[in-house]
């Protein structure tokens, strides 16, 4: 998809690992176990979806751009709202989290839809080559 998508995926992955390390080493004992679990959930989803961003950036066609955008938005809205909520206790940020979850879900559905298009394209090419 392009250089900028690869860079965004790399930054996202880097931040996921850095924030995970910060949570494990810098927040242990400073947050309640419940808030630390919330923070760790943000890290887990951040890492998983950063990996998807990297795969999309390196291998996907232009049709997957919207998928990339929704997954990136999900990371910002879901994971970062959990980071901020768990470290500040400001409940307003927790109300943003579901919007990130919806962005993730839309991104995954878009991946399925685009995947179906790729399969149709491959089958069409295969049929054209056998004629």
N, CA, C and O atoms as a GROMACS GRO file, in nm:
protein
  524
    1UNK      N    1   0.082  -0.120   0.000
    1UNK     CA    2   0.000   0.000   0.000
    1UNK      C    3   0.086   0.125   0.000
    1UNK      O    4   0.041   0.230  -0.046
    2UNK      N    5   0.205   0.116   0.050
    2UNK     CA    6   0.291   0.233   0.043
    2UNK      C    7   0.376   0.251   0.167
    2UNK      O    8   0.349   0.195   0.274
    3UNK      N    9   0.478   0.330   0.149
    3UNK     CA   10   0.577   0.356   0.252
    3UNK      C   11   0.515   0.414   0.380
    3UNK      O   12   0.550   0.372   0.490
    4UNK      N   13   0.424   0.510   0.366
    4UNK     CA   14   0.367   0.575   0.484
    4UNK      C   15   0.285   0.476   0.568
    4UNK      O   16   0.282   0.488   0.690
    5UNK      N   17   0.220   0.379   0.503
    5UNK     CA   18   0.144   0.279   0.577
    5UNK      C   19   0.238   0.188   0.658
    5UNK      O   20   0.207   0.152   0.771
    6UNK      N   21   0.351   0.153   0.599
    6UNK     CA   22   0.450   0.070   0.668
    6UNK      C   23   0.506   0.146   0.788
    6UNK      O   24   0.525   0.088   0.895
    7UNK      N   25   0.532   0.276   0.771
    7UNK     CA   26   0.585   0.357   0.880
    7UNK      C   27   0.484   0.369   0.994
    7UNK      O   28   0.520   0.355   1.110
    8UNK      N   29   0.358   0.394   0.960
    8UNK     CA   30   0.253   0.402   1.063
    8UNK      C   31   0.243   0.270   1.139
    8UNK      O   32   0.232   0.269   1.262
    9UNK      N   33   0.246   0.158   1.067
    9UNK     CA   34   0.240   0.026   1.131
    9UNK      C   35   0.361   0.007   1.224
    9UNK      O   36   0.346  -0.045   1.335
   10UNK      N   37   0.477   0.047   1.179
   10UNK     CA   38   0.598   0.035   1.261
   10UNK      C   39   0.591   0.120   1.387
   10UNK      O   40   0.629   0.074   1.495
   11UNK      N   41   0.544   0.242   1.373
   11UNK     CA   42   0.529   0.331   1.490
   11UNK      C   43   0.428   0.271   1.588
   11UNK      O   44   0.450   0.272   1.709
   12UNK      N   45   0.318   0.219   1.535
   12UNK     CA   46   0.216   0.160   1.620
   12UNK      C   47   0.271   0.040   1.696
   12UNK      O   48   0.248   0.027   1.816
   13UNK      N   49   0.343  -0.048   1.627
   13UNK     CA   50   0.403  -0.163   1.693
   13UNK      C   51   0.504  -0.123   1.798
   13UNK      O   52   0.508  -0.179   1.908
   14UNK      N   53   0.587  -0.025   1.765
   14UNK     CA   54   0.686   0.027   1.860
   14UNK      C   55   0.617   0.079   1.986
   14UNK      O   56   0.656   0.046   2.098
   15UNK      N   57   0.513   0.162   1.965
   15UNK     CA   58   0.441   0.217   2.080
   15UNK      C   59   0.376   0.108   2.164
   15UNK      O   60   0.373   0.118   2.286
   16UNK      N   61   0.323   0.006   2.099
   16UNK     CA   62   0.260  -0.103   2.173
   16UNK      C   63   0.360  -0.172   2.265
   16UNK      O   64   0.331  -0.200   2.381
   17UNK      N   65   0.478  -0.200   2.213
   17UNK     CA   66   0.581  -0.265   2.294
   17UNK      C   67   0.630  -0.171   2.404
   17UNK      O   68   0.646  -0.212   2.519
   18UNK      N   69   0.655  -0.045   2.369
   18UNK     CA   70   0.704   0.052   2.468
   18UNK      C   71   0.601   0.074   2.580
   18UNK      O   72   0.637   0.077   2.698
   19UNK      N   73   0.475   0.090   2.542
   19UNK     CA   74   0.372   0.111   2.643
   19UNK      C   75   0.348  -0.015   2.725
   19UNK      O   76   0.316  -0.007   2.844
   20UNK      N   77   0.364  -0.132   2.664
   20UNK     CA   78   0.354  -0.256   2.739
   20UNK      C   79   0.466  -0.268   2.842
   20UNK      O   80   0.441  -0.307   2.956
   21UNK      N   81   0.586  -0.233   2.803
   21UNK     CA   82   0.700  -0.237   2.896
   21UNK      C   83   0.681  -0.135   3.008
   21UNK      O   84   0.709  -0.164   3.125
   22UNK      N   85   0.632  -0.017   2.971
   22UNK     CA   86   0.605   0.085   3.072
   22UNK      C   87   0.501   0.036   3.173
   22UNK      O   88   0.516   0.055   3.293
   23UNK      N   89   0.398  -0.029   3.122
   23UNK     CA   90   0.294  -0.082   3.211
   23UNK      C   91   0.348  -0.189   3.304
   23UNK      O   92   0.316  -0.192   3.423
   24UNK      N   93   0.431  -0.277   3.248
   24UNK     CA   94   0.485  -0.388   3.328
   24UNK      C   95   0.586  -0.341   3.431
   24UNK      O   96   0.591  -0.395   3.542
   25UNK      N   97   0.666  -0.241   3.397
   25UNK     CA   98   0.775  -0.200   3.486
   25UNK      C   99   0.750  -0.068   3.558
   25UNK      O  100   0.798  -0.047   3.670
   26UNK      N  101   0.675   0.019   3.495
   26UNK     CA  102   0.655   0.151   3.554
   26UNK      C  103   0.525   0.169   3.630
   26UNK      O  104   0.514   0.257   3.715
   27UNK      N  105   0.426   0.085   3.600
   27UNK     CA  106   0.296   0.103   3.664
   27UNK      C  107   0.265  -0.002   3.771
   27UNK      O  108   0.171   0.014   3.848
   28UNK      N  109   0.343  -0.109   3.775
   28UNK     CA  110   0.323  -0.214   3.874
   28UNK      C  111   0.332  -0.154   4.014
   28UNK      O  112   0.431  -0.090   4.048
   29UNK      N  113   0.229  -0.174   4.093
   29UNK     CA  114   0.226  -0.120   4.228
   29UNK      C  115   0.174   0.023   4.237
   29UNK      O  116   0.143   0.071   4.346
   30UNK      N  117   0.163   0.091   4.124
   30UNK     CA  118   0.112   0.228   4.123
   30UNK      C  119  -0.035   0.234   4.085
   30UNK      O  120  -0.104   0.331   4.115
   31UNK      N  121  -0.082   0.129   4.020
   31UNK     CA  122  -0.223   0.118   3.983
   31UNK      C  123  -0.285   0.003   4.059
   31UNK      O  124  -0.216  -0.091   4.099
   32UNK      N  125  -0.414   0.010   4.079
   32UNK     CA  126  -0.483  -0.104   4.139
   32UNK      C  127  -0.474  -0.221   4.041
   32UNK      O  128  -0.454  -0.199   3.921
   33UNK      N  129  -0.486  -0.344   4.089
   33UNK     CA  130  -0.483  -0.459   3.997
   33UNK      C  131  -0.589  -0.447   3.886
   33UNK      O  132  -0.564  -0.485   3.772
   34UNK      N  133  -0.706  -0.394   3.920
   34UNK     CA  134  -0.812  -0.378   3.820
   34UNK      C  135  -0.771  -0.280   3.710
   34UNK      O  136  -0.791  -0.307   3.592
   35UNK      N  137  -0.715  -0.165   3.750
   35UNK     CA  138  -0.672  -0.066   3.651
   35UNK      C  139  -0.553  -0.117   3.569
   35UNK      O  140  -0.542  -0.087   3.450
   36UNK      N  141  -0.464  -0.193   3.632
   36UNK     CA  142  -0.351  -0.251   3.558
   36UNK      C  143  -0.401  -0.352   3.455
   36UNK      O  144  -0.347  -0.359   3.344
   37UNK      N  145  -0.504  -0.428   3.488
   37UNK     CA  146  -0.563  -0.521   3.391
   37UNK      C  147  -0.625  -0.446   3.274
   37UNK      O  148  -0.615  -0.489   3.159
   38UNK      N  149  -0.688  -0.334   3.302
   38UNK     CA  150  -0.746  -0.251   3.196
   38UNK      C  151  -0.635  -0.200   3.104
   38UNK      O  152  -0.648  -0.204   2.982
   39UNK      N  153  -0.526  -0.154   3.163
   39UNK     CA  154  -0.411  -0.108   3.085
   39UNK      C  155  -0.357  -0.221   2.997
   39UNK      O  156  -0.329  -0.201   2.879
   40UNK      N  157  -0.342  -0.340   3.056
   40UNK     CA  158  -0.291  -0.456   2.982
   40UNK      C  159  -0.384  -0.496   2.868
   40UNK      O  160  -0.336  -0.541   2.763
   41UNK      N  161  -0.514  -0.479   2.885
   41UNK     CA  162  -0.607  -0.505   2.776
   41UNK      C  163  -0.580  -0.411   2.660
   41UNK      O  164  -0.581  -0.452   2.544
   42UNK      N  165  -0.555  -0.285   2.691
   42UNK     CA  166  -0.519  -0.188   2.587
   42UNK      C  167  -0.394  -0.231   2.512
   42UNK      O  168  -0.388  -0.221   2.389
   43UNK      N  169  -0.294  -0.277   2.585
   43UNK     CA  170  -0.169  -0.321   2.524
   43UNK      C  171  -0.193  -0.443   2.434
   43UNK      O  172  -0.142  -0.449   2.322
   44UNK      N  173  -0.269  -0.540   2.483
   44UNK     CA  174  -0.295  -0.661   2.406
   44UNK      C  175  -0.362  -0.627   2.272
   44UNK      O  176  -0.317  -0.673   2.167
   45UNK      N  177  -0.468  -0.549   2.276
   45UNK     CA  178  -0.537  -0.512   2.153
   45UNK      C  179  -0.448  -0.426   2.063
   45UNK      O  180  -0.454  -0.437   1.940
   46UNK      N  181  -0.367  -0.343   2.123
   46UNK     CA  182  -0.274  -0.258   2.047
   46UNK      C  183  -0.174  -0.346   1.972
   46UNK      O  184  -0.150  -0.325   1.853
   47UNK      N  185  -0.116  -0.443   2.041
   47UNK     CA  186  -0.017  -0.532   1.978
   47UNK      C  187  -0.079  -0.615   1.865
   47UNK      O  188  -0.024  -0.623   1.755
   48UNK      N  189  -0.193  -0.675   1.892
   48UNK     CA  190  -0.258  -0.759   1.791
   48UNK      C  191  -0.291  -0.677   1.666
   48UNK      O  192  -0.264  -0.720   1.554
   49UNK      N  193  -0.347  -0.562   1.687
   49UNK     CA  194  -0.391  -0.483   1.572
   49UNK      C  195  -0.274  -0.411   1.502
   49UNK      O  196  -0.283  -0.380   1.384
   50UNK      N  197  -0.167  -0.386   1.575
   50UNK     CA  198  -0.046  -0.333   1.509
   50UNK      C  199   0.011  -0.437   1.413
   50UNK      O  200   0.060  -0.404   1.305
   51UNK      N  201   0.005  -0.563   1.453
   51UNK     CA  202   0.050  -0.671   1.365
   51UNK      C  203  -0.034  -0.675   1.239
   51UNK      O  204   0.019  -0.689   1.129
   52UNK      N  205  -0.166  -0.663   1.254
   52UNK     CA  206  -0.253  -0.659   1.137
   52UNK      C  207  -0.219  -0.539   1.048
   52UNK      O  208  -0.215  -0.552   0.926
   53UNK      N  209  -0.194  -0.423   1.108
   53UNK     CA  210  -0.156  -0.306   1.029
   53UNK      C  211  -0.031  -0.335   0.947
   53UNK      O  212  -0.023  -0.299   0.830
   54UNK      N  213   0.068  -0.400   1.009
   54UNK     CA  214   0.192  -0.430   0.939
   54UNK      C  215   0.168  -0.526   0.822
   54UNK      O  216   0.222  -0.506   0.714
   55UNK      N  217   0.087  -0.628   0.844
   55UNK     CA  218   0.056  -0.723   0.737
   55UNK      C  219  -0.015  -0.651   0.622
   55UNK      O  220   0.019  -0.671   0.506
   56UNK      N  221  -0.113  -0.569   0.656
   56UNK     CA  222  -0.185  -0.494   0.552
   56UNK      C  223  -0.090  -0.400   0.477
   56UNK      O  224  -0.095  -0.392   0.354
   57UNK      N  225  -0.006  -0.330   0.550
   57UNK     CA  226   0.084  -0.233   0.488
   57UNK      C  227   0.180  -0.298   0.390
   57UNK      O  228   0.212  -0.241   0.286
   58UNK      N  229   0.226  -0.418   0.423
   58UNK     CA  230   0.328  -0.485   0.341
   58UNK      C  231   0.267  -0.566   0.227
   58UNK      O  232   0.326  -0.574   0.120
   59UNK      N  233   0.151  -0.626   0.249
   59UNK     CA  234   0.100  -0.721   0.150
   59UNK      C  235  -0.029  -0.679   0.080
   59UNK      O  236  -0.060  -0.735  -0.026
   60UNK      N  237  -0.103  -0.586   0.133
   60UNK     CA  238  -0.237  -0.559   0.081
   60UNK      C  239  -0.237  -0.466  -0.039
   60UNK      O  240  -0.146  -0.386  -0.059
   61UNK      N  241  -0.343  -0.479  -0.116
   61UNK     CA  242  -0.366  -0.390  -0.230
   61UNK      C  243  -0.434  -0.262  -0.183
   61UNK      O  244  -0.469  -0.249  -0.066
   62UNK      N  245  -0.453  -0.171  -0.275
   62UNK     CA  246  -0.517  -0.043  -0.243
   62UNK      C  247  -0.657  -0.060  -0.186
   62UNK      O  248  -0.704   0.025  -0.110
   63UNK      N  249  -0.724  -0.169  -0.221
   63UNK     CA  250  -0.859  -0.192  -0.171
   63UNK      C  251  -0.867  -0.209  -0.020
   63UNK      O  252  -0.976  -0.199   0.037
   64UNK      N  253  -0.754  -0.233   0.043
   64UNK     CA  254  -0.752  -0.255   0.187
   64UNK      C  255  -0.724  -0.127   0.267
   64UNK      O  256  -0.711  -0.133   0.389
   65UNK      N  257  -0.715  -0.013   0.201
   65UNK     CA  258  -0.684   0.112   0.272
   65UNK      C  259  -0.785   0.143   0.382
   65UNK      O  260  -0.748   0.179   0.493
   66UNK      N  261  -0.913   0.130   0.349
   66UNK     CA  262  -1.015   0.161   0.449
   66UNK      C  263  -1.006   0.066   0.567
   66UNK      O  264  -1.030   0.106   0.681
   67UNK      N  265  -0.972  -0.059   0.542
   67UNK     CA  266  -0.951  -0.155   0.650
   67UNK      C  267  -0.840  -0.105   0.742
   67UNK      O  268  -0.854  -0.105   0.865
   68UNK      N  269  -0.731  -0.062   0.682
   68UNK     CA  270  -0.617  -0.010   0.757
   68UNK      C  271  -0.660   0.108   0.843
   68UNK      O  272  -0.626   0.116   0.961
   69UNK      N  273  -0.736   0.200   0.784
   69UNK     CA  274  -0.780   0.320   0.856
   69UNK      C  275  -0.869   0.285   0.976
   69UNK      O  276  -0.853   0.343   1.083
   70UNK      N  277  -0.961   0.192   0.958
   70UNK     CA  278  -1.049   0.154   1.068
   70UNK      C  279  -0.971   0.085   1.180
   70UNK      O  280  -0.997   0.110   1.298
   71UNK      N  281  -0.877  -0.001   1.144
   71UNK     CA  282  -0.797  -0.068   1.248
   71UNK      C  283  -0.711   0.035   1.322
   71UNK      O  284  -0.699   0.028   1.444
   72UNK      N  285  -0.651   0.128   1.249
   72UNK     CA  286  -0.571   0.233   1.314
   72UNK      C  287  -0.658   0.319   1.406
   72UNK      O  288  -0.616   0.352   1.517
   73UNK      N  289  -0.777   0.354   1.361
   73UNK     CA  290  -0.869   0.431   1.445
   73UNK      C  291  -0.907   0.351   1.569
   73UNK      O  292  -0.919   0.407   1.678
   74UNK      N  293  -0.926   0.221   1.552
   74UNK     CA  294  -0.957   0.136   1.666
   74UNK      C  295  -0.847   0.137   1.770
   74UNK      O  296  -0.874   0.141   1.890
   75UNK      N  297  -0.723   0.134   1.724
   75UNK     CA  298  -0.610   0.139   1.818
   75UNK      C  299  -0.613   0.269   1.898
   75UNK      O  300  -0.599   0.268   2.020
   76UNK      N  301  -0.632   0.379   1.829
   76UNK     CA  302  -0.632   0.509   1.897
   76UNK      C  303  -0.750   0.518   1.994
   76UNK      O  304  -0.732   0.554   2.111
   77UNK      N  305  -0.869   0.485   1.946
   77UNK     CA  306  -0.988   0.501   2.030
   77UNK      C  307  -0.996   0.396   2.141
   77UNK      O  308  -1.032   0.429   2.254
   78UNK      N  309  -0.964   0.272   2.111
   78UNK     CA  310  -0.976   0.166   2.210
   78UNK      C  311  -0.856   0.165   2.305
   78UNK      O  312  -0.871   0.188   2.425
   79UNK      N  313  -0.739   0.138   2.251
   79UNK     CA  314  -0.622   0.120   2.338
   79UNK      C  315  -0.584   0.248   2.411
   79UNK      O  316  -0.559   0.246   2.531
   80UNK      N  317  -0.578   0.358   2.340
   80UNK     CA  318  -0.533   0.481   2.405
   80UNK      C  319  -0.634   0.532   2.507
   80UNK      O  320  -0.595   0.594   2.606
   81UNK      N  321  -0.763   0.508   2.483
   81UNK     CA  322  -0.861   0.547   2.585
   81UNK      C  323  -0.841   0.463   2.711
   81UNK      O  324  -0.858   0.513   2.823
   82UNK      N  325  -0.807   0.335   2.694
   82UNK     CA  326  -0.780   0.251   2.811
   82UNK      C  327  -0.651   0.294   2.882
   82UNK      O  328  -0.645   0.292   3.005
   83UNK      N  329  -0.550   0.330   2.806
   83UNK     CA  330  -0.425   0.379   2.868
   83UNK      C  331  -0.454   0.503   2.954
   83UNK      O  332  -0.412   0.512   3.069
   84UNK      N  333  -0.524   0.596   2.894
   84UNK     CA  334  -0.550   0.723   2.965
   84UNK      C  335  -0.642   0.700   3.084
   84UNK      O  336  -0.616   0.751   3.193
   85UNK      N  337  -0.748   0.624   3.064
   85UNK     CA  338  -0.841   0.598   3.174
   85UNK      C  339  -0.771   0.528   3.291
   85UNK      O  340  -0.785   0.569   3.406
   86UNK      N  341  -0.695   0.424   3.261
   86UNK     CA  342  -0.634   0.345   3.368
   86UNK      C  343  -0.528   0.425   3.444
   86UNK      O  344  -0.507   0.400   3.563
   87UNK      N  345  -0.461   0.519   3.379
   87UNK     CA  346  -0.355   0.595   3.447
   87UNK      C  347  -0.405   0.724   3.511
   87UNK      O  348  -0.340   0.777   3.600
   88UNK      N  349  -0.520   0.775   3.466
   88UNK     CA  350  -0.571   0.900   3.523
   88UNK      C  351  -0.698   0.880   3.606
   88UNK      O  352  -0.727   0.960   3.695
   89UNK      N  353  -0.772   0.774   3.578
   89UNK     CA  354  -0.898   0.751   3.647
   89UNK      C  355  -1.013   0.837   3.595
   89UNK      O  356  -1.122   0.835   3.651
   90UNK      N  357  -0.988   0.911   3.487
   90UNK     CA  358  -1.094   0.995   3.429
   90UNK      C  359  -1.189   0.906   3.351
   90UNK      O  360  -1.153   0.854   3.246
   91UNK      N  361  -1.309   0.888   3.404
   91UNK     CA  362  -1.404   0.792   3.347
   91UNK      C  363  -1.451   0.828   3.207
   91UNK      O  364  -1.491   0.740   3.131
   92UNK      N  365  -1.445   0.954   3.171
   92UNK     CA  366  -1.488   0.996   3.038
   92UNK      C  367  -1.413   0.919   2.930
   92UNK      O  368  -1.470   0.885   2.826
   93UNK      N  369  -1.286   0.893   2.953
   93UNK     CA  370  -1.206   0.821   2.852
   93UNK      C  371  -1.255   0.678   2.833
   93UNK      O  372  -1.246   0.624   2.722
   94UNK      N  373  -1.307   0.616   2.939
   94UNK     CA  374  -1.360   0.480   2.926
   94UNK      C  375  -1.483   0.477   2.837
   94UNK      O  376  -1.515   0.373   2.779
   95UNK      N  377  -1.553   0.589   2.825
   95UNK     CA  378  -1.672   0.594   2.739
   95UNK      C  379  -1.634   0.598   2.591
   95UNK      O  380  -1.720   0.573   2.506
   96UNK      N  381  -1.510   0.629   2.559
   96UNK     CA  382  -1.462   0.631   2.421
   96UNK      C  383  -1.428   0.490   2.372
   96UNK      O  384  -1.437   0.460   2.253
   97UNK      N  385  -1.391   0.404   2.464
   97UNK     CA  386  -1.343   0.270   2.432
   97UNK      C  387  -1.436   0.191   2.339
   97UNK      O  388  -1.387   0.130   2.243
   98UNK      N  389  -1.567   0.189   2.364
   98UNK     CA  390  -1.654   0.112   2.274
   98UNK      C  391  -1.650   0.158   2.128
   98UNK      O  392  -1.668   0.078   2.037
   99UNK      N  393  -1.626   0.286   2.106
   99UNK     CA  394  -1.614   0.335   1.968
   99UNK      C  395  -1.492   0.273   1.900
   99UNK      O  396  -1.495   0.244   1.780
  100UNK      N  397  -1.386   0.254   1.976
  100UNK     CA  398  -1.268   0.185   1.923
  100UNK      C  399  -1.298   0.040   1.893
  100UNK      O  400  -1.252  -0.014   1.792
  101UNK      N  401  -1.375  -0.024   1.981
  101UNK     CA  402  -1.414  -0.163   1.956
  101UNK      C  403  -1.497  -0.176   1.829
  101UNK      O  404  -1.479  -0.270   1.752
  102UNK      N  405  -1.586  -0.082   1.807
  102UNK     CA  406  -1.667  -0.082   1.684
  102UNK      C  407  -1.577  -0.060   1.562
  102UNK      O  408  -1.597  -0.124   1.459
  103UNK      N  409  -1.480   0.029   1.573
  103UNK     CA  410  -1.386   0.051   1.462
  103UNK      C  411  -1.309  -0.077   1.430
  103UNK      O  412  -1.289  -0.111   1.314
  104UNK      N  413  -1.266  -0.150   1.535
  104UNK     CA  414  -1.200  -0.279   1.513
  104UNK      C  415  -1.293  -0.375   1.439
  104UNK      O  416  -1.252  -0.438   1.341
  105UNK      N  417  -1.416  -0.386   1.485
  105UNK     CA  418  -1.511  -0.478   1.422
  105UNK      C  419  -1.535  -0.441   1.276
  105UNK      O  420  -1.538  -0.529   1.190
  106UNK      N  421  -1.552  -0.314   1.248
  106UNK     CA  422  -1.571  -0.270   1.109
  106UNK      C  423  -1.448  -0.305   1.026
  106UNK      O  424  -1.460  -0.352   0.913
  107UNK      N  425  -1.330  -0.283   1.082
  107UNK     CA  426  -1.206  -0.316   1.011
  107UNK      C  427  -1.197  -0.464   0.978
  107UNK      O  428  -1.157  -0.500   0.868
  108UNK      N  429  -1.234  -0.550   1.072
  108UNK     CA  430  -1.230  -0.693   1.048
  108UNK      C  431  -1.333  -0.734   0.944
  108UNK      O  432  -1.305  -0.819   0.859
  109UNK      N  433  -1.452  -0.675   0.948
  109UNK     CA  434  -1.553  -0.705   0.846
  109UNK      C  435  -1.504  -0.660   0.709
  109UNK      O  436  -1.522  -0.730   0.609
  110UNK      N  437  -1.442  -0.544   0.704
  110UNK     CA  438  -1.389  -0.494   0.576
  110UNK      C  439  -1.279  -0.586   0.524
  110UNK      O  440  -1.266  -0.605   0.403
  111UNK      N  441  -1.201  -0.643   0.613
  111UNK     CA  442  -1.098  -0.738   0.572
  111UNK      C  443  -1.163  -0.860   0.507
  111UNK      O  444  -1.115  -0.909   0.404
  112UNK      N  445  -1.271  -0.909   0.566
  112UNK     CA  446  -1.343  -1.022   0.508
  112UNK      C  447  -1.397  -0.987   0.370
  112UNK      O  448  -1.380  -1.063   0.275
  113UNK      N  449  -1.462  -0.872   0.361
  113UNK     CA  450  -1.521  -0.830   0.233
  113UNK      C  451  -1.413  -0.816   0.126
  113UNK      O  452  -1.431  -0.864   0.014
  114UNK      N  453  -1.303  -0.752   0.159
  114UNK     CA  454  -1.194  -0.736   0.062
  114UNK      C  455  -1.132  -0.871   0.028
  114UNK      O  456  -1.091  -0.894  -0.085
  115UNK      N  457  -1.125  -0.959   0.127
  115UNK     CA  458  -1.073  -1.094   0.101
  115UNK      C  459  -1.159  -1.170   0.003
  115UNK      O  460  -1.108  -1.242  -0.082
  116UNK      N  461  -1.289  -1.154   0.013
  116UNK     CA  462  -1.380  -1.218  -0.083
  116UNK      C  463  -1.358  -1.163  -0.223
  116UNK      O  464  -1.366  -1.238  -0.321
  117UNK      N  465  -1.332  -1.036  -0.234
  117UNK     CA  466  -1.305  -0.976  -0.364
  117UNK      C  467  -1.175  -1.030  -0.423
  117UNK      O  468  -1.168  -1.056  -0.543
  118UNK      N  469  -1.075  -1.047  -0.340
  118UNK     CA  470  -0.946  -1.100  -0.387
  118UNK      C  471  -0.966  -1.241  -0.440
  118UNK      O  472  -0.912  -1.275  -0.545
  119UNK      N  473  -1.041  -1.322  -0.370
  119UNK     CA  474  -1.066  -1.459  -0.414
  119UNK      C  475  -1.136  -1.460  -0.550
  119UNK      O  476  -1.099  -1.536  -0.638
  120UNK      N  477  -1.236  -1.374  -0.566
  120UNK     CA  478  -1.308  -1.367  -0.694
  120UNK      C  479  -1.211  -1.324  -0.805
  120UNK      O  480  -1.218  -1.376  -0.916
  121UNK      N  481  -1.123  -1.231  -0.774
  121UNK     CA  482  -1.026  -1.185  -0.872
  121UNK      C  483  -0.931  -1.298  -0.911
  121UNK      O  484  -0.901  -1.316  -1.029
  122UNK      N  485  -0.884  -1.376  -0.812
  122UNK     CA  486  -0.792  -1.487  -0.839
  122UNK      C  487  -0.862  -1.592  -0.924
  122UNK      O  488  -0.802  -1.645  -1.018
  123UNK      N  489  -0.987  -1.624  -0.892
  123UNK     CA  490  -1.061  -1.723  -0.970
  123UNK      C  491  -1.084  -1.674  -1.112
  123UNK      O  492  -1.074  -1.753  -1.206
  124UNK      N  493  -1.115  -1.547  -1.129
  124UNK     CA  494  -1.135  -1.489  -1.262
  124UNK      C  495  -1.007  -1.500  -1.343
  124UNK      O  496  -1.011  -1.540  -1.459
  125UNK      N  497  -0.894  -1.466  -1.284
  125UNK     CA  498  -0.765  -1.475  -1.352
  125UNK      C  499  -0.734  -1.620  -1.389
  125UNK      O  500  -0.684  -1.647  -1.498
  126UNK      N  501  -0.763  -1.711  -1.299
  126UNK     CA  502  -0.737  -1.853  -1.322
  126UNK      C  503  -0.819  -1.902  -1.441
  126UNK      O  504  -0.768  -1.974  -1.527
  127UNK      N  505  -0.946  -1.863  -1.446
  127UNK     CA  506  -1.034  -1.904  -1.557
  127UNK      C  507  -0.988  -1.843  -1.690
  127UNK      O  508  -0.995  -1.908  -1.794
  128UNK      N  509  -0.941  -1.720  -1.686
  128UNK     CA  510  -0.893  -1.656  -1.809
  128UNK      C  511  -0.768  -1.724  -1.861
  128UNK      O  512  -0.750  -1.738  -1.982
  129UNK      N  513  -0.682  -1.768  -1.771
  129UNK     CA  514  -0.557  -1.834  -1.811
  129UNK      C  515  -0.581  -1.975  -1.865
  129UNK      O  516  -0.503  -2.023  -1.947
  130UNK      N  517  -0.688  -2.040  -1.820
  130UNK     CA  518  -0.713  -2.177  -1.868
  130UNK      C  519  -0.786  -2.180  -2.001
  130UNK      O  520  -0.798  -2.286  -2.061
  131UNK      N  521  -0.834  -2.066  -2.049
  131UNK     CA  522  -0.906  -2.061  -2.177
  131UNK      C  523  -0.814  -2.058  -2.294
  131UNK      O  524  -0.859  -2.054  -2.408
   0.00000   0.00000   0.00000
